[in-house]
Amino acid sequence: MNVVANPKSVNDISFAQRKLDLEEQDKRDAEALQKAHKSPFSRFYQVNKENSNFLRSCLKENPRALEMLLFIFDHMDKYNAVVCSYKVFQEALGIKKTTCYNAIKYLQEHGFIAVMKSGTSNVYIANSDLVWNSWGNNRQYCQFPANVVLSRSEQTEIEKVVEKKVTETILRSKN
């Protein structure tokens, strides 16, 4: 195999050499990704110091809203978004539906979050000028995809599926 030390054009590199180069690059990329996943900072989110005074204002004006905002921060994905129902907030934070509604309204009106609709689901997006959960260059993609947080008490279909699988298994084993 001919290896050219400083190729001047694409044609100076053999297919075998290019394949080796790409495999080596893939190996380096995989090692970098693995190292990033082991980082002690992978569970951190960043708060913009210039806007942290708004968090203090929220604490004074509406502590329940701040508690909900921190829940959103804790569960948002790398694009600052999370999908969950009021029931999830209610159960996780031990609050009533009206408190949940008022807290979300406060957070929206004060620019802490945006609420988008996806069918009948709400997508909560934390303001990227306040908090960020990824590399700074990903800010342009802050809206999707989202983590979905479900409440077991809202799930009725899962029970039907489990029952159906068990019934089908029992029927097949009897035949």
C-alpha positions in Angstrom: 0.0 0.0 0.0 1.3 3.5 -0.9 0.9 6.1 1.8 1.4 9.7 0.8 2.6 11.8 3.7 1.2 15.2 2.5 -1.4 14.5 -0.2 -2.0 17.4 -2.5 -5.3 16.1 -3.9 -7.9 13.5 -3.1 -6.4 11.2 -5.8 -3.1 11.0 -3.9 -4.8 8.9 -1.2 -5.6 5.2 -1.9 -9.0 3.8 -0.9 -7.3 1.6 1.7 -5.6 4.6 3.3 -8.8 6.6 3.3 -10.6 3.7 4.9 -7.9 3.5 7.6 -8.1 7.3 8.1 -11.9 7.2 8.5 -11.7 4.2 10.9 -9.1 6.1 13.0 -11.3 9.2 13.1 -14.3 7.1 14.1 -12.3 5.6 16.9 -11.2 9.0 18.2 -14.8 10.3 18.0 -16.1 7.3 19.9 -13.4 7.8 22.6 -14.3 11.5 22.9 -18.0 10.7 23.2 -17.3 8.1 25.9 -15.1 10.6 27.8 -17.9 13.2 27.6 -20.5 10.7 29.0 -18.2 10.0 31.9 -17.8 13.7 32.7 -18.9 14.8 36.2 -20.6 17.8 34.5 -23.0 15.7 32.3 -25.8 16.2 34.9 -25.3 20.0 35.2 -27.2 22.8 33.6 -25.9 26.4 33.3 -27.6 29.5 34.6 -26.8 32.8 33.0 -25.5 35.0 35.8 -26.9 38.1 34.0 -30.4 36.8 34.5 -30.2 35.0 37.8 -31.8 38.0 39.6 -35.0 36.9 37.9 -34.8 33.6 39.8 -34.5 35.5 43.1 -37.5 37.6 42.1 -39.5 34.4 41.4 -38.5 33.0 44.8 -39.9 36.1 46.5 -43.1 36.5 44.4 -44.1 32.9 43.7 -42.1 30.1 45.4 -44.3 27.4 44.0 -43.6 28.6 40.5 -39.8 28.5 41.2 -40.3 24.9 42.5 -42.0 24.0 39.2 -39.3 25.8 37.2 -36.6 23.8 39.0 -38.6 20.6 38.2 -38.6 21.6 34.6 -34.8 22.3 34.7 -34.1 18.9 36.4 -36.1 17.0 33.7 -35.4 19.0 30.5 -33.4 17.5 27.8 -30.3 18.9 26.1 -32.5 21.3 24.2 -34.2 22.8 27.3 -37.5 21.0 26.6 -39.7 18.5 28.5 -43.2 17.1 27.9 -45.3 16.3 30.9 -48.9 16.7 32.1 -50.3 18.8 35.0 -50.8 15.4 36.7 -47.0 14.9 36.7 -46.4 18.3 38.3 -49.1 17.7 40.8 -47.8 14.3 41.9 -44.1 15.2 41.8 -44.5 18.5 43.7 -47.5 17.7 45.9 -49.6 20.6 44.6 -53.2 21.0 43.4 -54.2 21.6 39.8 -55.1 25.3 40.4 -51.6 25.9 41.9 -50.1 24.1 38.9 -52.0 26.3 36.5 -51.2 29.5 38.3 -47.5 28.6 38.5 -47.3 27.8 34.8 -49.1 31.0 34.0 -46.7 33.0 36.2 -43.7 31.4 34.5 -45.0 32.1 31.0 -46.0 35.7 31.8 -42.5 36.4 33.3 -40.6 34.8 30.4 -39.2 31.8 32.3 -40.7 29.2 30.0 -42.6 28.9 26.7 -45.4 26.4 26.4 -45.9 24.8 23.0 -48.6 22.3 22.1 -48.1 18.9 20.6 -51.5 17.5 20.0 -53.0 17.6 23.5 -49.7 17.6 25.3 -47.8 20.6 26.5 -44.1 21.0 25.7 -42.4 23.2 28.3 -39.3 25.0 27.1 -37.0 26.8 29.5 -35.8 30.2 28.4 -32.3 29.7 27.0 -31.3 33.2 28.1 -31.8 32.0 31.7 -30.7 28.4 31.7 -29.0 26.0 29.3 -28.5 22.3 29.4 -26.0 21.7 26.6 -23.1 23.2 24.8 -23.6 26.9 24.0 -23.6 26.3 20.2 -26.7 24.2 20.5 -28.9 27.1 21.6 -30.4 27.5 18.1 -32.0 24.1 18.5 -33.5 24.6 22.0 -37.0 23.5 21.1 -36.9 19.8 20.1 -36.6 16.9 20.8 -38.0 16.8 24.3 -37.9 14.4 27.3 -41.4 13.0 28.1 -42.2 12.6 31.8 -45.2 10.4 32.4 -47.3 9.8 35.6 -48.2 6.2 36.2 -51.6 7.2 37.6 -52.5 8.7 34.2 -51.8 5.4 32.3 -54.7 3.2 31.6 -53.5 1.7 28.4 -50.5 0.0 29.9 -52.8 -2.1 32.1 -54.8 -3.2 29.1 -51.6 -4.1 27.2 -50.2 -6.2 30.1 -53.5 -8.0 30.5 -53.8 -8.6 26.8 -50.3 -10.1 26.6 -50.9 -12.3 29.5 -54.3 -13.4 28.1 -52.7 -14.1 24.7 -49.9 -16.1 26.3 -52.3 -18.1 28.4 -54.5 -18.9 25.3 -51.5 -19.9 23.2 -50.1 -22.2 25.9 -53.5 -24.0 26.3 -53.6 -24.8 22.5 
